[in-house]
């Protein structure tokens, strides 16, 4: 039996390190770098990294487009950090909060040539840690010795990349009877992923027949809508409406996936809300932050359905991407059941944007 951590365990450790403002060592392609999340970067850590060599920033192409930085590496941009620019300038490139107040942050110089693989890996790691998608990197000559001397986590690009793009296996942890307003015959199942990320839930209404298509919904967690009753979205009404429909039908399964803010986390979602207050729509806000329109992994829902014994669904959704992912992962969608609830004066523009830019069937 080996007590050495696996790559999955090292990735989980790296996410915590990055959130705490600790750098990680990245290796791959014959090179190495020390990487730290810009959001958690401090003055002392910045000074320590600068003492090691020339600093560069990894930004997503979405964020680079906003900053008018050149993009030579397709999905990311590697921006050099001038020696006379400090922490405030660096973090302003990652966080769009003051973009309108200070629109000109350049001229920015982007690196061209050479491998961008470690910068791309750094972006993937900080995204998975639910941080702003920006990292500061400095090259390392002897990564193994440096990591050992400073007690830092080392991530191998070749070992980590397949795991960062895969959907982590889920395992049932617990299940119990749960009477609810929607149905007294309810049951809650908890599923835990191998990668140490958030747990996900399946709410079973009644006793659905596994041999027939089940009325199902993939619902992404929305603290503001589900719990606080926010009027900026339609999530809360969709959650309650789906459970009500399942109760009236006598059976169903609602998959509650902890992918807040379309997979960017609650803190970044609030940043997006702040940008919306400045006049940007929901998609534009995500792009200014450096994210794609939707960062969720709907494969998780298909995996839970299979664990519960379902292969066919009548899917309660307005999102064609959910239908496509169900079909792609082996869950047959025999019918799309519309779920049109929760429109109000505060979310009309939000819903219109979902329809026009994300293809939602509203």
ZADO-432975 format. One record per residue (C-alpha): x, y, z; residue number from 1; residue in one letter. Coordinates in Angstrom, 2 decimals, decimal comma. Each point is the difference from the previous one (the first is absolute). Last residue first. Example, Ala and Ser with C-alpha at 12.3 -4.5 7.8 and 13.67 -1.06 7.14 Angstrom:
% ZADO-432975
ATOM       c1       c2       c3  lumti  roti
ATOM    13,67    -1,06     7,14      2     S
ATOM    -1,37    -3,44     0,66      1     A
***
This chain:
% ZADO-432975
ATOM       c1       c2       c3  lumti  roti
ATOM   -38,34    30,48   -23,72    362     X
ATOM     1,98    -2,69    -1,83    361     X
ATOM     3,49     0,91     1,15    360     X
ATOM     2,40     0,61    -2,88    359     X
ATOM     2,81     1,47     2,05    358     X
ATOM     0,25     3,44    -1,62    357     X
ATOM    -3,58     0,89    -0,97    356     X
ATOM    -1,95    -2,13     2,49    355     X
ATOM     2,33     0,44     2,97    354     X
ATOM     0,23     3,72    -0,80    353     X
ATOM    -3,80     0,32    -0,02    352     X
ATOM    -0,13    -1,74     3,38    351     X
ATOM     2,50     2,43     1,50    350     X
ATOM    -1,80     2,99    -1,56    349     X
ATOM    -3,30    -1,14     1,53    348     X
ATOM     1,58    -0,67     3,39    347     X
ATOM    -1,02     2,97     2,13    346     X
ATOM    -3,49     0,55    -1,48    345     X
ATOM    -0,98    -3,59     0,65    344     X
ATOM     0,19    -3,43    -1,63    343     X
ATOM    -0,09    -2,86     2,52    342     X
ATOM    -1,38    -2,91    -1,98    341     X
ATOM     0,36    -1,63    -3,40    340     X
ATOM     1,07    -3,61     0,46    339     X
ATOM    -0,53    -1,84    -3,28    338     X
ATOM     0,07    -3,80    -0,01    337     X
ATOM     2,43    -1,38    -2,57    336     X
ATOM    -0,88    -3,56    -0,92    335     X
ATOM     1,70    -3,36    -0,60    334     X
ATOM     3,39     1,24     1,21    333     X
ATOM     2,16    -3,12    -0,09    332     X
ATOM     2,86    -0,01     2,51    331     X
ATOM     3,19    -1,34    -1,60    330     X
ATOM     2,48     2,81     0,59    329     X
ATOM    -0,55     1,74    -3,33    328     X
ATOM    -3,78    -0,11     0,38    327     X
ATOM     0,14     1,63     3,43    326     X
ATOM     2,53     2,53    -1,26    325     X
ATOM    -2,20     1,03    -2,93    324     X
ATOM    -3,08     0,39     2,19    323     X
ATOM     1,90     2,10     2,53    322     X
ATOM     1,39     2,18    -2,78    321     X
ATOM    -3,53     0,62    -1,31    320     X
ATOM    -0,89     1,91     3,20    319     X
ATOM    -3,72     0,54     0,69    318     X
ATOM    -0,18    -3,01     2,28    317     X
ATOM    -2,16    -2,63     1,67    316     X
ATOM     1,36    -3,14    -1,64    315     X
ATOM    -2,21    -3,01    -0,58    314     X
ATOM     2,73    -2,50     0,67    313     X
ATOM     1,37    -3,36    -1,09    312     X
ATOM     2,89    -2,05     1,44    311     X
ATOM    -0,77     0,05     3,73    310     X
ATOM     1,57    -2,34     2,59    309     X
ATOM     0,91     2,45     2,75    308     X
ATOM     3,69    -0,16    -0,92    307     X
ATOM    -1,01     0,65    -3,63    306     X
ATOM    -1,90     3,12     1,02    305     X
ATOM     2,98     1,15     2,07    304     X
ATOM     2,39    -0,36    -2,96    303     X
ATOM    -2,35     1,89    -2,32    302     X
ATOM    -0,19     2,88     2,45    301     X
ATOM     3,78     0,18     0,37    300     X
ATOM     0,37     0,10    -3,79    299     X
ATOM    -1,68     3,40     0,24    298     X
ATOM     3,34     1,64     0,75    297     X
ATOM    -0,52     3,75     0,45    296     X
ATOM     2,26     2,75    -1,34    295     X
ATOM    -2,66     1,92    -1,95    294     X
ATOM     0,50     3,20    -1,99    293     X
ATOM     3,79    -0,39     0,24    292     X
ATOM     1,98     1,62     2,78    291     X
ATOM     2,55     2,83     0,04    290     X
ATOM    -1,83     2,39     2,31    289     X
ATOM    -0,84     2,18    -3,00    288     X
ATOM    -1,40    -3,08    -1,72    287     X
ATOM    -2,29    -0,86     2,91    286     X
ATOM    -1,32     3,56     0,09    285     X
ATOM    -0,65    -0,02    -3,76    284     X
ATOM    -2,05    -3,19     0,38    283     X
ATOM    -2,12     1,38     2,86    282     X
ATOM    -0,61     3,39    -1,63    281     X
ATOM     2,27     2,98     0,63    280     X
ATOM    -1,42     3,29     1,28    279     X
ATOM     2,09     0,85     3,06    278     X
ATOM    -2,47    -1,86     2,23    277     X
ATOM     0,71    -3,03    -2,19    276     X
ATOM     3,65     0,39     0,95    275     X
ATOM    -0,95    -0,24     3,68    274     X
ATOM    -2,06    -3,10    -0,77    273     X
ATOM     3,05    -1,54    -1,69    272     X
ATOM     2,08     0,66     3,11    271     X
ATOM    -2,78    -1,62     2,01    270     X
ATOM     0,24    -3,04    -2,28    269     X
ATOM     3,75    -0,02     0,54    268     X
ATOM    -0,54    -0,30     3,75    267     X
ATOM    -2,78    -2,59    -0,44    266     X
ATOM     2,00    -2,42    -2,13    265     X
ATOM     0,87    -0,04    -3,70    264     X
ATOM    -2,05    -3,06    -1,03    263     X
ATOM    -3,04     1,66    -1,49    262     X
ATOM    -0,17     2,29     3,04    261     X
ATOM    -0,02    -2,83     2,51    260     X
ATOM     0,87    -3,48    -1,21    259     X
ATOM    -1,12    -2,10     2,96    258     X
ATOM    -2,31    -2,26    -2,00    257     X
ATOM    -3,49    -0,67     1,36    256     X
ATOM    -1,34    -2,89    -2,09    255     X
ATOM    -3,79    -0,07     0,20    254     X
ATOM    -1,52    -3,44    -0,49    253     X
ATOM    -3,67    -0,75    -0,69    252     X
ATOM    -3,16    -1,62     1,29    251     X
ATOM    -3,70     0,53     0,68    250     X
ATOM    -0,64     2,34    -2,92    249     X
ATOM    -1,25     2,70     2,39    248     X
ATOM     3,09    -0,41     2,16    247     X
ATOM     2,26     0,11    -3,04    246     X
ATOM    -1,69     3,17    -1,21    245     X
ATOM     0,37     1,57     3,45    244     X
ATOM     3,68    -0,93     0,17    243     X
ATOM     0,58     1,61    -3,40    242     X
ATOM    -1,86     3,15     0,98    241     X
ATOM     1,92     0,33     3,26    240     X
ATOM     3,36    -0,17    -1,74    239     X
ATOM    -1,12     2,06    -2,99    238     X
ATOM    -1,51     2,67     2,28    237     X
ATOM     3,33     0,23     1,85    236     X
ATOM     2,10     0,08    -3,17    235     X
ATOM    -1,86     2,73    -1,90    234     X
ATOM     2,68     2,68     0,35    233     X
ATOM     0,40     3,57     1,31    232     X
ATOM    -3,05    -0,36     2,26    231     X
ATOM     1,98    -1,65     2,76    230     X
ATOM    -1,99    -2,26     2,31    229     X
ATOM     2,74    -0,23     2,60    228     X
ATOM     0,38    -3,78     0,06    227     X
ATOM    -0,55    -1,30    -3,55    226     X
ATOM     0,64     3,29    -1,80    225     X
ATOM     3,03     1,42     1,82    224     X
ATOM     1,46    -3,38     0,91    223     X
ATOM    -0,37    -1,33    -3,54    222     X
ATOM     0,95    -3,66    -0,30    221     X
ATOM    -0,33    -1,40    -3,51    220     X
ATOM    -3,17    -1,95    -0,69    219     X
ATOM     0,04    -2,99    -2,34    218     X
ATOM    -3,65    -1,03    -0,20    217     X
ATOM    -1,68    -3,36    -0,38    216     X
ATOM    -3,36    -1,58    -0,82    215     X
ATOM     1,02    -3,65    -0,30    214     X
ATOM    -0,17    -2,03    -3,20    213     X
ATOM    -1,09    -3,55     0,87    212     X
ATOM     1,84    -3,12     1,21    211     X
ATOM     1,30     1,74     3,13    210     X
ATOM    -3,57     0,63     1,22    209     X
ATOM     0,12     3,09     2,20    208     X
ATOM    -0,87    -0,51     3,67    207     X
ATOM    -1,28     3,33     1,29    206     X
ATOM     2,23     3,05    -0,49    205     X
ATOM     3,74    -0,62     0,00    204     X
ATOM     2,21     2,98     0,73    203     X
ATOM     3,52    -0,73    -1,27    202     X
ATOM     2,86     1,95     1,52    201     X
ATOM     3,52     1,09    -0,90    200     X
ATOM     3,13     0,22     2,16    199     X
ATOM     2,52     2,76    -0,66    198     X
ATOM     3,53    -0,82    -1,15    197     X
ATOM     2,35    -2,52     1,57    196     X
ATOM     0,93    -1,59    -3,33    195     X
ATOM    -1,72    -3,33     0,63    194     X
ATOM    -3,47     1,57    -0,11    193     X
ATOM    -2,56    -0,44     2,80    192     X
ATOM    -3,67    -0,84    -0,54    191     X
ATOM    -2,78     0,64     2,54    190     X
ATOM    -3,48    -1,47    -0,53    189     X
ATOM    -3,18     1,61     1,40    188     X
ATOM    -3,30    -1,89     0,08    187     X
ATOM    -3,57     1,24    -0,27    186     X
ATOM    -3,39    -1,62     0,55    185     X
ATOM    -1,61     2,95     1,76    184     X
ATOM     0,02     1,84    -3,29    183     X
ATOM     0,44     3,60    -1,11    182     X
ATOM    -0,05     1,37     3,54    181     X
ATOM     2,67    -2,50     0,92    180     X
ATOM     0,36    -3,33     1,85    179     X
ATOM     3,67    -1,10    -0,04    178     X
ATOM     0,90    -3,69     0,18    177     X
ATOM     3,74    -0,57     0,11    176     X
ATOM     3,04    -0,44    -2,21    175     X
ATOM     3,72     0,03     0,69    174     X
ATOM     3,38     0,04    -1,73    173     X
ATOM    -0,69    -1,07    -3,57    172     X
ATOM     3,14     0,27    -2,13    171     X
ATOM     0,78     2,35    -2,87    170     X
ATOM     2,81    -0,37    -2,54    169     X
ATOM     1,59     3,35    -0,97    168     X
ATOM    -0,95     1,40    -3,39    167     X
ATOM     3,13     0,20    -2,10    166     X
ATOM     1,64     3,25    -1,12    165     X
ATOM     2,06     0,55     3,15    164     X
ATOM     0,79    -3,71     0,28    163     X
ATOM     1,45    -0,23    -3,51    162     X
ATOM     2,11     3,13     0,67    161     X
ATOM     1,48    -1,15     3,31    160     X
ATOM     2,32    -2,86    -0,92    159     X
ATOM     1,58     1,64    -3,05    158     X
ATOM     0,21     3,40     1,71    157     X
ATOM     1,64    -1,29     3,16    156     X
ATOM    -1,08     1,87     3,14    155     X
ATOM     2,39     0,62     2,88    154     X
ATOM    -1,27     1,12     3,41    153     X
ATOM     2,38     2,20     1,97    152     X
ATOM     1,94    -0,79     3,19    151     X
ATOM     2,60     2,71    -0,66    150     X
ATOM     3,15    -2,13    -0,28    149     X
ATOM    -1,89    -2,91    -1,58    148     X
ATOM    -1,61     2,21    -2,65    147     X
ATOM     3,30     1,67    -0,84    146     X
ATOM     1,87    -3,30    -0,19    145     X
ATOM    -2,57    -1,52    -2,34    144     X
ATOM    -0,39     3,16    -2,10    143     X
ATOM     3,69     0,57    -0,84    142     X
ATOM     0,07     2,78    -2,62    141     X
ATOM    -3,25     1,80     0,75    140     X
ATOM    -1,80     2,53    -2,21    139     X
ATOM    -2,33     2,63     1,56    138     X
ATOM    -3,79    -0,08    -0,22    137     X
ATOM    -2,88     2,23     1,03    136     X
ATOM    -3,49    -1,40    -0,41    135     X
ATOM    -3,36     1,25    -1,25    134     X
ATOM    -3,40    -1,68    -0,16    133     X
ATOM    -1,57     1,65     3,07    132     X
ATOM    -0,33    -2,71     2,61    131     X
ATOM    -2,38    -2,96     0,12    130     X
ATOM     2,89    -2,42     0,79    129     X
ATOM    -0,72    -1,79    -3,30    128     X
ATOM     0,52     3,31    -1,76    127     X
ATOM     3,31     0,49     1,81    126     X
ATOM     1,15    -3,42    -1,18    125     X
ATOM    -1,09     0,37    -3,62    124     X
ATOM     1,72     3,39    -0,23    123     X
ATOM     3,25    -1,46     1,39    122     X
ATOM    -0,15    -2,86    -2,52    121     X
ATOM    -0,30     2,50    -2,85    120     X
ATOM     3,01     1,92     1,32    119     X
ATOM     1,88    -3,31     0,21    118     X
ATOM    -0,93    -0,89    -3,57    117     X
ATOM     0,88     3,34    -1,58    116     X
ATOM     3,03    -1,41    -1,80    115     X
ATOM     2,43     2,22    -1,83    114     X
ATOM    -0,98     2,81    -2,30    113     X
ATOM    -1,69     3,27     0,81    112     X
ATOM    -0,23     1,69     3,37    111     X
ATOM    -2,54     2,80     0,24    110     X
ATOM     0,94     3,60     0,71    109     X
ATOM    -2,70     2,24     1,44    108     X
ATOM    -0,19     3,72    -0,76    107     X
ATOM    -1,66     0,04     2,28    106     X
ATOM    -2,52     0,41     2,80    105     X
ATOM    -2,40     2,39    -1,72    104     X
ATOM    -3,62    -0,34     1,17    103     X
ATOM     0,54     1,30     3,54    102     X
ATOM    -3,48     0,93     1,28    101     X
ATOM    -1,78    -2,32    -2,43    100     X
ATOM     2,36    -2,88     0,66     99     X
ATOM    -0,15     0,46     3,76     98     X
ATOM    -1,71    -3,28     0,95     97     X
ATOM     1,59    -1,86    -2,93     96     X
ATOM     2,26    -2,14     2,23     95     X
ATOM     2,94    -1,80    -1,59     94     X
ATOM     1,79     2,92    -1,65     93     X
ATOM    -0,77     2,17     3,03     92     X
ATOM     1,74    -2,60     2,15     91     X
ATOM     3,30     0,60    -1,76     90     X
ATOM    -0,33     3,78     0,18     89     X
ATOM    -0,77    -0,06     3,72     88     X
ATOM     2,84    -2,44     0,69     87     X
ATOM     2,71     2,14    -1,52     86     X
ATOM     1,23     1,19    -3,39     85     X
ATOM     3,58     1,30    -0,29     84     X
ATOM     1,49    -3,36    -0,93     83     X
ATOM    -2,40    -0,35    -2,94     82     X
ATOM    -2,19    -3,12     0,12     81     X
ATOM    -0,11    -1,88    -3,31     80     X
ATOM    -3,38    -1,23    -1,26     79     X
ATOM    -0,54    -3,59    -1,09     78     X
ATOM    -3,40    -0,20    -1,71     77     X
ATOM    -2,33    -2,98     0,02     76     X
ATOM    -2,40    -1,93    -2,26     75     X
ATOM     1,78     0,40    -3,35     74     X
ATOM     3,65     0,40     1,10     73     X
ATOM     0,99     3,25    -1,70     72     X
ATOM    -2,62     2,24     1,58     71     X
ATOM     0,92     3,69     0,01     70     X
ATOM    -1,32     2,01     2,93     69     X
ATOM    -2,97     2,28    -0,68     68     X
ATOM    -0,97    -0,24     3,70     67     X
ATOM    -3,48    -1,32    -0,84     66     X
ATOM     1,42    -2,41    -2,54     65     X
ATOM     2,58    -1,16     2,56     64     X
ATOM    -2,80    -0,89     2,42     63     X
ATOM    -1,70    -2,26    -2,53     62     X
ATOM     3,33    -1,41    -1,21     61     X
ATOM     0,68    -1,15     3,55     60     X
ATOM     2,84     1,63     1,89     59     X
ATOM     3,36    -1,46     1,04     58     X
ATOM     2,23     2,70     1,42     57     X
ATOM     3,77     0,21    -0,30     56     X
ATOM     2,80     0,57     2,49     55     X
ATOM     3,69     0,08    -0,84     54     X
ATOM     2,19    -1,72     2,57     53     X
ATOM     0,24    -1,51     3,48     52     X
ATOM     0,12     3,27     1,96     51     X
ATOM    -3,30     0,95    -1,65     50     X
ATOM    -1,62    -3,03     1,64     49     X
ATOM     1,09     1,02     3,48     48     X
ATOM    -1,10     3,61    -0,55     47     X
ATOM    -3,43    -1,13    -1,20     46     X
ATOM    -0,31    -2,31     3,00     45     X
ATOM     0,71     2,89     2,37     44     X
ATOM    -2,45     2,35    -1,80     43     X
ATOM    -2,82    -2,54    -0,05     42     X
ATOM    -1,55    -2,10    -2,82     41     X
ATOM    -3,36    -1,59     0,76     40     X
ATOM    -1,85     1,32    -3,08     39     X
ATOM     3,12    -0,41    -2,13     38     X
ATOM     0,06    -3,75     0,65     37     X
ATOM     3,58    -1,21     0,29     36     X
ATOM     2,29    -1,93    -2,33     35     X
ATOM     3,65    -1,08     0,30     34     X
ATOM     1,18    -1,30    -3,33     33     X
ATOM     1,59    -3,05    -1,59     32     X
ATOM     1,37    -1,10    -3,35     31     X
ATOM     0,72    -3,25    -1,82     30     X
ATOM    -3,48    -0,24    -1,47     29     X
ATOM    -1,64     0,04     3,40     28     X
ATOM     0,34     1,19     3,57     27     X
ATOM    -2,07     2,30     2,20     26     X
ATOM     1,00     0,99     3,53     25     X
ATOM    -2,73     1,47     2,19     24     X
ATOM    -0,25     3,43     1,63     23     X
ATOM    -1,78     0,67     3,30     22     X
ATOM    -2,68     2,69     0,13     21     X
ATOM    -2,42    -2,06     2,08     20     X
ATOM    -2,27    -0,64    -3,00     19     X
ATOM     3,03    -1,21    -1,94     18     X
ATOM     1,02    -2,42     2,74     17     X
ATOM    -3,54    -1,37     0,27     16     X
ATOM    -0,14    -0,65    -3,74     15     X
ATOM     3,49    -1,55     0,09     14     X
ATOM    -1,05    -2,48     2,69     13     X
ATOM    -2,93    -1,19    -2,12     12     X
ATOM     2,34    -0,28    -2,98     11     X
ATOM     2,49    -2,00     2,08     10     X
ATOM    -2,78    -2,37     1,04      9     X
ATOM    -1,01    -0,57    -3,63      8     X
ATOM     3,68    -0,48    -0,91      7     X
ATOM     0,31    -2,67     2,66      6     X
ATOM     1,53     0,72     3,40      5     X
ATOM     2,83    -2,26     1,20      4     X
ATOM    -1,11    -2,22     2,88      3     X
ATOM     0,61    -3,14    -2,05      2     X
ATOM    -1,34    -3,41     1,04      1     X
***
